[in-house]
């Protein structure tokens, strides 16, 4: 869920990827588009639904009710996960997202 390959953290995932998938599905005659996710991806599903009106079905299994600070995964000083300063779980148009949009 990270912006880079082989980066297993959860930080600044570009919501444009969801937007691009929606556009592709619409261009292939899909009229109803849904998204589903669990845990952190459940939070992604809810966040994407708040950004993109073309998502007509949204299922979030055990999502958070807020957008977390971005975090990395691996092994750093004996920790498996640690926060990334200044980053969010998601980004949109190059900016970290800390809440749903009021207008895009």
N, CA, C and O atoms as CSV, one atom per row, in Angstrom:
chain,resi,resn,atom,element,x,y,z
A,1,UNK,N,N,0.809,-1.185,0.000
A,1,UNK,CA,C,0.000,0.000,0.000
A,1,UNK,C,C,0.856,1.254,0.000
A,1,UNK,O,O,0.358,2.344,0.283
A,2,UNK,N,N,2.103,1.120,-0.305
A,2,UNK,CA,C,2.995,2.278,-0.317
A,2,UNK,C,C,3.141,2.807,-1.743
A,2,UNK,O,O,2.727,2.156,-2.702
A,3,UNK,N,N,3.732,3.988,-1.868
A,3,UNK,CA,C,3.911,4.542,-3.211
A,3,UNK,C,C,4.996,3.867,-4.044
A,3,UNK,O,O,5.035,4.047,-5.261
A,4,UNK,N,N,5.880,3.089,-3.407
A,4,UNK,CA,C,7.008,2.496,-4.136
A,4,UNK,C,C,6.971,0.972,-4.076
A,4,UNK,O,O,6.407,0.389,-3.150
A,5,UNK,N,N,7.578,0.338,-5.073
A,5,UNK,CA,C,7.682,-1.123,-5.068
A,5,UNK,C,C,8.614,-1.571,-3.947
A,5,UNK,O,O,9.593,-0.900,-3.620
A,6,UNK,N,N,8.284,-2.717,-3.372
A,6,UNK,CA,C,9.085,-3.339,-2.311
A,6,UNK,C,C,9.245,-2.446,-1.086
A,6,UNK,O,O,10.182,-2.617,-0.307
A,7,UNK,N,N,8.337,-1.503,-0.918
A,7,UNK,CA,C,8.277,-0.659,0.272
A,7,UNK,C,C,7.012,-1.106,0.986
A,7,UNK,O,O,5.908,-0.832,0.517
A,8,UNK,N,N,7.157,-1.784,2.101
A,8,UNK,CA,C,6.006,-2.408,2.744
A,8,UNK,C,C,5.372,-1.527,3.809
A,8,UNK,O,O,4.565,-2.001,4.608
A,9,UNK,N,N,5.726,-0.267,3.823
A,9,UNK,CA,C,5.101,0.672,4.738
A,9,UNK,C,C,3.729,1.095,4.229
A,9,UNK,O,O,3.312,0.755,3.122
A,10,UNK,N,N,3.063,1.833,5.064
A,10,UNK,CA,C,1.754,2.393,4.712
A,10,UNK,C,C,1.875,3.903,4.856
A,10,UNK,O,O,1.657,4.457,5.933
A,11,UNK,N,N,2.225,4.558,3.759
A,11,UNK,CA,C,2.436,6.004,3.828
A,11,UNK,C,C,2.269,6.633,2.456
A,11,UNK,O,O,2.765,6.129,1.448
A,12,UNK,N,N,1.559,7.742,2.451
A,12,UNK,CA,C,1.339,8.540,1.243
A,12,UNK,C,C,0.910,7.711,0.031
A,12,UNK,O,O,1.347,7.971,-1.091
A,13,UNK,N,N,0.047,6.707,0.264
A,13,UNK,CA,C,-0.495,5.941,-0.860
A,13,UNK,C,C,-1.294,6.904,-1.728
A,13,UNK,O,O,-2.222,7.537,-1.224
A,14,UNK,N,N,-0.974,7.041,-3.001
A,14,UNK,CA,C,-1.643,8.034,-3.852
A,14,UNK,C,C,-3.074,7.619,-4.212
A,14,UNK,O,O,-3.287,6.609,-4.883
A,15,UNK,N,N,-4.040,8.406,-3.760
A,15,UNK,CA,C,-5.441,8.140,-4.090
A,15,UNK,C,C,-5.700,8.230,-5.592
A,15,UNK,O,O,-6.726,7.752,-6.077
A,16,UNK,N,N,-4.777,8.841,-6.324
A,16,UNK,CA,C,-4.904,8.882,-7.790
A,16,UNK,C,C,-4.922,7.491,-8.389
A,16,UNK,O,O,-5.478,7.304,-9.471
A,17,UNK,N,N,-4.331,6.505,-7.724
A,17,UNK,CA,C,-4.386,5.125,-8.232
A,17,UNK,C,C,-5.824,4.617,-8.249
A,17,UNK,O,O,-6.229,3.938,-9.192
A,18,UNK,N,N,-6.591,4.938,-7.224
A,18,UNK,CA,C,-8.005,4.547,-7.183
A,18,UNK,C,C,-8.762,5.318,-8.257
A,18,UNK,O,O,-9.587,4.752,-8.973
A,19,UNK,N,N,-8.478,6.608,-8.363
A,19,UNK,CA,C,-9.126,7.458,-9.366
A,19,UNK,C,C,-8.863,6.926,-10.780
A,19,UNK,O,O,-9.770,6.892,-11.612
A,20,UNK,N,N,-7.632,6.515,-11.047
A,20,UNK,CA,C,-7.268,5.971,-12.357
A,20,UNK,C,C,-8.010,4.660,-12.621
A,20,UNK,O,O,-8.476,4.424,-13.736
A,21,UNK,N,N,-8.121,3.806,-11.598
A,21,UNK,CA,C,-8.856,2.543,-11.755
A,21,UNK,C,C,-10.335,2.806,-12.046
A,21,UNK,O,O,-10.935,2.131,-12.883
A,22,UNK,N,N,-10.916,3.777,-11.364
A,22,UNK,CA,C,-12.317,4.136,-11.609
A,22,UNK,C,C,-12.487,4.596,-13.051
A,22,UNK,O,O,-13.414,4.163,-13.736
A,23,UNK,N,N,-11.595,5.475,-13.516
A,23,UNK,CA,C,-11.667,5.966,-14.898
A,23,UNK,C,C,-11.567,4.823,-15.896
A,23,UNK,O,O,-12.295,4.794,-16.889
A,24,UNK,N,N,-10.652,3.866,-15.631
A,24,UNK,CA,C,-10.497,2.728,-16.528
A,24,UNK,C,C,-11.780,1.893,-16.550
A,24,UNK,O,O,-12.256,1.519,-17.622
A,25,UNK,N,N,-12.330,1.604,-15.395
A,25,UNK,CA,C,-13.566,0.812,-15.329
A,25,UNK,C,C,-14.712,1.514,-16.054
A,25,UNK,O,O,-15.481,0.876,-16.774
A,26,UNK,N,N,-14.825,2.818,-15.864
A,26,UNK,CA,C,-15.886,3.575,-16.550
A,26,UNK,C,C,-15.696,3.544,-18.069
A,26,UNK,O,O,-16.673,3.480,-18.815
A,27,UNK,N,N,-14.457,3.588,-18.522
A,27,UNK,CA,C,-14.196,3.573,-19.968
A,27,UNK,C,C,-14.487,2.207,-20.583
A,27,UNK,O,O,-14.564,2.078,-21.805
A,28,UNK,N,N,-14.649,1.184,-19.737
A,28,UNK,CA,C,-14.974,-0.158,-20.200
A,28,UNK,C,C,-16.408,-0.535,-19.818
A,28,UNK,O,O,-16.705,-1.691,-19.514
A,29,UNK,N,N,-17.269,0.450,-19.840
A,29,UNK,CA,C,-18.727,0.322,-19.711
A,29,UNK,C,C,-19.193,-0.185,-18.336
A,29,UNK,O,O,-20.281,-0.752,-18.231
A,30,UNK,N,N,-18.409,0.006,-17.313
A,30,UNK,CA,C,-18.862,-0.343,-15.964
A,30,UNK,C,C,-19.611,0.854,-15.389
A,30,UNK,O,O,-19.073,1.959,-15.320
A,31,UNK,N,N,-20.840,0.628,-14.984
A,31,UNK,CA,C,-21.648,1.721,-14.451
A,31,UNK,C,C,-21.670,1.720,-12.932
A,31,UNK,O,O,-21.817,2.775,-12.315
A,32,UNK,N,N,-21.528,0.566,-12.329
A,32,UNK,CA,C,-21.518,0.466,-10.877
A,32,UNK,C,C,-20.141,-0.017,-10.449
A,32,UNK,O,O,-19.660,-1.054,-10.908
A,33,UNK,N,N,-19.523,0.742,-9.574
A,33,UNK,CA,C,-18.157,0.440,-9.161
A,33,UNK,C,C,-18.116,0.411,-7.636
A,33,UNK,O,O,-18.580,1.339,-6.975
A,34,UNK,N,N,-17.557,-0.662,-7.091
A,34,UNK,CA,C,-17.445,-0.801,-5.645
A,34,UNK,C,C,-16.006,-0.955,-5.217
A,34,UNK,O,O,-15.118,-1.237,-6.021
A,35,UNK,N,N,-15.802,-0.764,-3.932
A,35,UNK,CA,C,-14.475,-0.942,-3.345
A,35,UNK,C,C,-14.668,-1.600,-1.982
A,35,UNK,O,O,-15.611,-1.290,-1.254
A,36,UNK,N,N,-13.757,-2.513,-1.652
A,36,UNK,CA,C,-13.816,-3.206,-0.366
A,36,UNK,C,C,-12.401,-3.327,0.183
A,36,UNK,O,O,-11.441,-3.481,-0.572
A,37,UNK,N,N,-12.285,-3.256,1.488
A,37,UNK,CA,C,-10.976,-3.428,2.103
A,37,UNK,C,C,-11.124,-3.726,3.572
A,37,UNK,O,O,-12.147,-3.416,4.183
A,38,UNK,N,N,-10.101,-4.328,4.137
A,38,UNK,CA,C,-10.088,-4.644,5.562
A,38,UNK,C,C,-8.908,-3.944,6.229
A,38,UNK,O,O,-7.850,-3.769,5.624
A,39,UNK,N,N,-9.104,-3.550,7.470
A,39,UNK,CA,C,-8.079,-2.918,8.280
A,39,UNK,C,C,-7.613,-1.621,7.614
A,39,UNK,O,O,-8.443,-0.755,7.336
A,40,UNK,N,N,-6.319,-1.459,7.352
A,40,UNK,CA,C,-5.830,-0.225,6.740
A,40,UNK,C,C,-6.446,-0.011,5.364
A,40,UNK,O,O,-6.724,1.126,4.982
A,41,UNK,N,N,-6.661,-1.085,4.620
A,41,UNK,CA,C,-7.272,-0.961,3.297
A,41,UNK,C,C,-8.763,-0.638,3.442
A,41,UNK,O,O,-9.348,-0.041,2.539
A,42,UNK,N,N,-9.380,-1.017,4.547
A,42,UNK,CA,C,-10.749,-0.593,4.844
A,42,UNK,C,C,-10.810,0.915,5.009
A,42,UNK,O,O,-11.751,1.560,4.547
A,43,UNK,N,N,-9.807,1.474,5.667
A,43,UNK,CA,C,-9.708,2.931,5.789
A,43,UNK,C,C,-9.514,3.558,4.413
A,43,UNK,O,O,-10.076,4.615,4.127
A,44,UNK,N,N,-8.716,2.907,3.557
A,44,UNK,CA,C,-8.542,3.377,2.177
A,44,UNK,C,C,-9.880,3.371,1.444
A,44,UNK,O,O,-10.206,4.337,0.754
A,45,UNK,N,N,-10.653,2.307,1.582
A,45,UNK,CA,C,-11.949,2.215,0.899
A,45,UNK,C,C,-12.862,3.364,1.323
A,45,UNK,O,O,-13.484,4.002,0.474
A,46,UNK,N,N,-12.948,3.632,2.620
A,46,UNK,CA,C,-13.800,4.719,3.097
A,46,UNK,C,C,-13.298,6.079,2.631
A,46,UNK,O,O,-14.088,6.945,2.254
A,47,UNK,N,N,-11.991,6.261,2.659
A,47,UNK,CA,C,-11.419,7.536,2.214
A,47,UNK,C,C,-11.663,7.747,0.729
A,47,UNK,O,O,-12.049,8.838,0.310
A,48,UNK,N,N,-11.437,6.701,-0.074
A,48,UNK,CA,C,-11.672,6.807,-1.520
A,48,UNK,C,C,-13.133,7.142,-1.803
A,48,UNK,O,O,-13.426,7.955,-2.681
A,49,UNK,N,N,-14.048,6.522,-1.065
A,49,UNK,CA,C,-15.476,6.792,-1.274
A,49,UNK,C,C,-15.811,8.248,-0.957
A,49,UNK,O,O,-16.714,8.823,-1.564
A,50,UNK,N,N,-15.093,8.841,-0.020
A,50,UNK,CA,C,-15.360,10.245,0.302
A,50,UNK,C,C,-14.804,11.186,-0.772
A,50,UNK,O,O,-15.233,12.336,-0.867
A,51,UNK,N,N,-13.861,10.711,-1.572
A,51,UNK,CA,C,-13.270,11.516,-2.640
A,51,UNK,C,C,-13.951,11.322,-3.991
A,51,UNK,O,O,-14.090,12.279,-4.753
A,52,UNK,N,N,-14.373,10.107,-4.295
A,52,UNK,CA,C,-14.791,9.781,-5.658
A,52,UNK,C,C,-16.246,9.329,-5.675
A,52,UNK,O,O,-16.570,8.230,-5.225
A,53,UNK,N,N,-17.121,10.190,-6.201
A,53,UNK,CA,C,-18.563,9.914,-6.210
A,53,UNK,C,C,-18.940,8.741,-7.096
A,53,UNK,O,O,-20.046,8.214,-6.974
A,54,UNK,N,N,-18.059,8.322,-7.977
A,54,UNK,CA,C,-18.360,7.188,-8.857
A,54,UNK,C,C,-18.296,5.850,-8.137
A,54,UNK,O,O,-18.704,4.836,-8.703
A,55,UNK,N,N,-17.808,5.818,-6.930
A,55,UNK,CA,C,-17.846,4.585,-6.133
A,55,UNK,C,C,-19.252,4.465,-5.556
A,55,UNK,O,O,-19.653,5.252,-4.699
A,56,UNK,N,N,-19.989,3.478,-6.034
A,56,UNK,CA,C,-21.394,3.343,-5.636
A,56,UNK,C,C,-21.604,2.299,-4.550
A,56,UNK,O,O,-22.703,2.180,-4.010
A,57,UNK,N,N,-20.567,1.547,-4.227
A,57,UNK,CA,C,-20.621,0.571,-3.144
A,57,UNK,C,C,-19.292,0.625,-2.410
A,57,UNK,O,O,-18.229,0.559,-3.027
A,58,UNK,N,N,-19.358,0.745,-1.098
A,58,UNK,CA,C,-18.140,0.798,-0.294
A,58,UNK,C,C,-18.312,-0.117,0.905
A,58,UNK,O,O,-19.291,-0.020,1.645
A,59,UNK,N,N,-17.340,-1.011,1.085
A,59,UNK,CA,C,-17.341,-1.888,2.248
A,59,UNK,C,C,-15.987,-1.740,2.934
A,59,UNK,O,O,-14.939,-2.005,2.345
A,60,UNK,N,N,-16.038,-1.317,4.176
A,60,UNK,CA,C,-14.824,-1.211,4.985
A,60,UNK,C,C,-14.941,-2.173,6.156
A,60,UNK,O,O,-15.789,-1.993,7.030
A,61,UNK,N,N,-14.099,-3.181,6.177
A,61,UNK,CA,C,-14.093,-4.162,7.262
A,61,UNK,C,C,-13.043,-3.749,8.286
A,61,UNK,O,O,-11.857,-3.679,7.963
A,62,UNK,N,N,-13.454,-3.483,9.481
A,62,UNK,CA,C,-12.619,-3.024,10.592
A,62,UNK,C,C,-11.717,-1.842,10.218
A,62,UNK,O,O,-10.522,-1.865,10.515
A,63,UNK,N,N,-12.278,-0.800,9.563
A,63,UNK,CA,C,-11.461,0.370,9.247
A,63,UNK,C,C,-11.317,1.274,10.470
A,63,UNK,O,O,-12.051,1.132,11.448
A,64,UNK,N,N,-10.386,2.180,10.406
A,64,UNK,CA,C,-10.302,3.247,11.406
A,64,UNK,C,C,-11.298,4.324,11.035
A,64,UNK,O,O,-11.712,4.429,9.881
A,65,UNK,N,N,-11.682,5.125,12.016
A,65,UNK,CA,C,-12.592,6.231,11.722
A,65,UNK,C,C,-11.830,7.547,11.582
A,65,UNK,O,O,-12.413,8.627,11.670
A,66,UNK,N,N,-10.535,7.441,11.367
A,66,UNK,CA,C,-9.694,8.604,11.086
A,66,UNK,C,C,-8.526,8.126,10.225
A,66,UNK,O,O,-8.274,6.926,10.122
A,67,UNK,N,N,-7.827,9.058,9.617
A,67,UNK,CA,C,-6.681,8.713,8.769
A,67,UNK,C,C,-5.407,8.808,9.604
A,67,UNK,O,O,-5.085,9.860,10.156
A,68,UNK,N,N,-4.692,7.693,9.683
A,68,UNK,CA,C,-3.485,7.590,10.489
A,68,UNK,C,C,-2.305,8.341,9.877
A,68,UNK,O,O,-2.287,8.635,8.682
A,69,UNK,N,N,-1.331,8.640,10.716
A,69,UNK,CA,C,-0.033,9.093,10.238
A,69,UNK,C,C,0.594,7.924,9.483
A,69,UNK,O,O,0.406,6.771,9.870
A,70,UNK,N,N,1.328,8.200,8.426
A,70,UNK,CA,C,1.983,7.139,7.680
A,70,UNK,C,C,3.011,6.401,8.526
A,70,UNK,O,O,3.596,6.967,9.449
A,71,UNK,N,N,3.222,5.131,8.198
A,71,UNK,CA,C,4.216,4.358,8.951
A,71,UNK,C,C,4.955,3.412,8.023
A,71,UNK,O,O,4.456,3.008,6.973
A,72,UNK,N,N,6.157,3.077,8.449
A,72,UNK,CA,C,7.018,2.150,7.712
A,72,UNK,C,C,6.974,0.796,8.401
A,72,UNK,O,O,6.619,0.689,9.575
A,73,UNK,N,N,7.342,-0.235,7.650
A,73,UNK,CA,C,7.448,-1.578,8.209
A,73,UNK,C,C,8.810,-2.143,7.860
A,73,UNK,O,O,9.374,-1.839,6.808
A,74,UNK,N,N,9.320,-2.951,8.735
A,74,UNK,CA,C,10.616,-3.585,8.516
A,74,UNK,C,C,11.231,-3.937,9.849
A,74,UNK,O,O,10.575,-4.539,10.698
A,75,UNK,N,N,12.468,-3.573,10.041
A,75,UNK,CA,C,13.147,-3.829,11.310
A,75,UNK,C,C,14.060,-2.643,11.589
A,75,UNK,O,O,15.125,-2.508,10.986
A,76,UNK,N,N,13.637,-1.802,12.494
A,76,UNK,CA,C,14.407,-0.614,12.847
A,76,UNK,C,C,14.494,-0.542,14.366
A,76,UNK,O,O,13.481,-0.356,15.040
A,77,UNK,N,N,15.659,-0.682,14.887
A,77,UNK,CA,C,15.863,-0.616,16.341
A,77,UNK,C,C,14.963,-1.581,17.096
A,77,UNK,O,O,14.493,-1.267,18.189
A,78,UNK,N,N,14.717,-2.759,16.518
A,78,UNK,CA,C,13.893,-3.767,17.170
A,78,UNK,C,C,12.397,-3.575,16.994
A,78,UNK,O,O,11.610,-4.351,17.537
A,79,UNK,N,N,11.990,-2.554,16.245
A,79,UNK,CA,C,10.561,-2.294,15.998
A,79,UNK,C,C,10.176,-2.784,14.610
A,79,UNK,O,O,10.962,-2.681,13.668
A,80,UNK,N,N,8.962,-3.318,14.486
A,80,UNK,CA,C,8.470,-3.784,13.181
A,80,UNK,C,C,7.776,-2.668,12.410
A,80,UNK,O,O,7.683,-2.731,11.184
A,81,UNK,N,N,7.286,-1.641,13.116
A,81,UNK,CA,C,6.628,-0.503,12.474
A,81,UNK,C,C,7.021,0.777,13.212
A,81,UNK,O,O,7.219,0.770,14.427
A,82,UNK,N,N,7.132,1.874,12.461
A,82,UNK,CA,C,7.439,3.161,13.073
A,82,UNK,C,C,6.825,4.271,12.228
A,82,UNK,O,O,6.694,4.119,11.014
A,83,UNK,N,N,6.442,5.399,12.861
A,83,UNK,CA,C,5.788,6.495,12.140
A,83,UNK,C,C,6.753,7.236,11.221
A,83,UNK,O,O,7.960,7.273,11.459
A,84,UNK,N,N,6.195,7.824,10.166
A,84,UNK,CA,C,6.970,8.633,9.233
A,84,UNK,C,C,6.518,10.082,9.414
A,84,UNK,O,O,5.363,10.419,9.150
A,85,UNK,N,N,7.419,10.915,9.857
A,85,UNK,CA,C,7.109,12.319,10.122
A,85,UNK,C,C,6.629,13.032,8.856
A,85,UNK,O,O,7.247,12.917,7.798
A,86,UNK,N,N,5.531,13.766,8.975
A,86,UNK,CA,C,5.029,14.578,7.869
A,86,UNK,C,C,4.300,13.804,6.784
A,86,UNK,O,O,3.968,14.376,5.747
A,87,UNK,N,N,4.039,12.504,6.995
A,87,UNK,CA,C,3.338,11.717,5.990
A,87,UNK,C,C,2.054,11.150,6.583
A,87,UNK,O,O,1.924,10.971,7.794
A,88,UNK,N,N,1.124,10.877,5.697
A,88,UNK,CA,C,-0.164,10.316,6.051
A,88,UNK,C,C,-0.266,8.932,5.414
A,88,UNK,O,O,0.595,8.543,4.624
A,89,UNK,N,N,-1.311,8.195,5.755
A,89,UNK,CA,C,-1.548,6.932,5.043
A,89,UNK,C,C,-1.745,7.193,3.557
A,89,UNK,O,O,-1.304,6.402,2.723
A,90,UNK,N,N,-2.412,8.311,3.218
A,90,UNK,CA,C,-2.798,8.592,1.835
A,90,UNK,C,C,-2.347,9.983,1.416
A,90,UNK,O,O,-2.155,10.877,2.240
A,91,UNK,N,N,-2.185,10.132,0.109
A,91,UNK,CA,C,-1.932,11.456,-0.458
A,91,UNK,C,C,-2.875,11.642,-1.639
A,91,UNK,O,O,-3.358,10.676,-2.230
A,92,UNK,N,N,-3.121,12.894,-1.966
A,92,UNK,CA,C,-3.916,13.205,-3.156
A,92,UNK,C,C,-3.346,14.475,-3.762
A,92,UNK,O,O,-3.190,15.498,-3.096
A,93,UNK,N,N,-3.041,14.373,-5.043
A,93,UNK,CA,C,-2.437,15.484,-5.778
A,93,UNK,C,C,-1.159,15.971,-5.100
A,93,UNK,O,O,-0.882,17.168,-5.020
A,94,UNK,N,N,-0.387,14.986,-4.612
A,94,UNK,CA,C,0.912,15.284,-4.040
A,94,UNK,C,C,0.911,15.753,-2.607
A,94,UNK,O,O,1.977,16.030,-2.057
A,95,UNK,N,N,-0.255,15.854,-1.975
A,95,UNK,CA,C,-0.335,16.346,-0.610
A,95,UNK,C,C,-0.836,15.242,0.318
A,95,UNK,O,O,-1.782,14.532,-0.023
A,96,UNK,N,N,-0.208,15.089,1.493
A,96,UNK,CA,C,-0.728,14.113,2.459
A,96,UNK,C,C,-2.153,14.463,2.871
A,96,UNK,O,O,-2.487,15.636,3.041
A,97,UNK,N,N,-2.979,13.457,3.029
A,97,UNK,CA,C,-4.369,13.641,3.436
A,97,UNK,C,C,-4.498,13.340,4.910
A,97,UNK,O,O,-4.037,12.297,5.375
A,98,UNK,N,N,-5.115,14.233,5.644
A,98,UNK,CA,C,-5.366,13.984,7.057
A,98,UNK,C,C,-6.844,13.896,7.351
A,98,UNK,O,O,-7.235,13.546,8.465
A,99,UNK,N,N,-7.682,14.210,6.362
A,99,UNK,CA,C,-9.116,14.110,6.535
A,99,UNK,C,C,-9.762,14.007,5.168
A,99,UNK,O,O,-9.091,14.123,4.143
A,100,UNK,N,N,-11.073,13.789,5.159
A,100,UNK,CA,C,-11.811,13.738,3.903
A,100,UNK,C,C,-11.922,15.145,3.316
A,100,UNK,O,O,-11.812,16.133,4.043
A,101,UNK,N,N,-12.137,15.234,2.013
A,101,UNK,CA,C,-12.181,16.548,1.370
A,101,UNK,C,C,-13.473,17.293,1.691
A,101,UNK,O,O,-14.528,16.686,1.875
A,102,UNK,N,N,-13.369,18.615,1.755
A,102,UNK,CA,C,-14.585,19.415,1.808
A,102,UNK,C,C,-14.967,19.784,0.385
A,102,UNK,O,O,-16.150,19.906,0.068
A,103,UNK,N,N,-13.988,19.961,-0.459
A,103,UNK,CA,C,-14.201,20.133,-1.892
A,103,UNK,C,C,-12.900,19.815,-2.597
A,103,UNK,O,O,-11.816,20.080,-2.077
A,104,UNK,N,N,-13.014,19.248,-3.775
A,104,UNK,CA,C,-11.801,18.864,-4.516
A,104,UNK,C,C,-11.632,19.813,-5.676
A,104,UNK,O,O,-10.679,19.686,-6.444
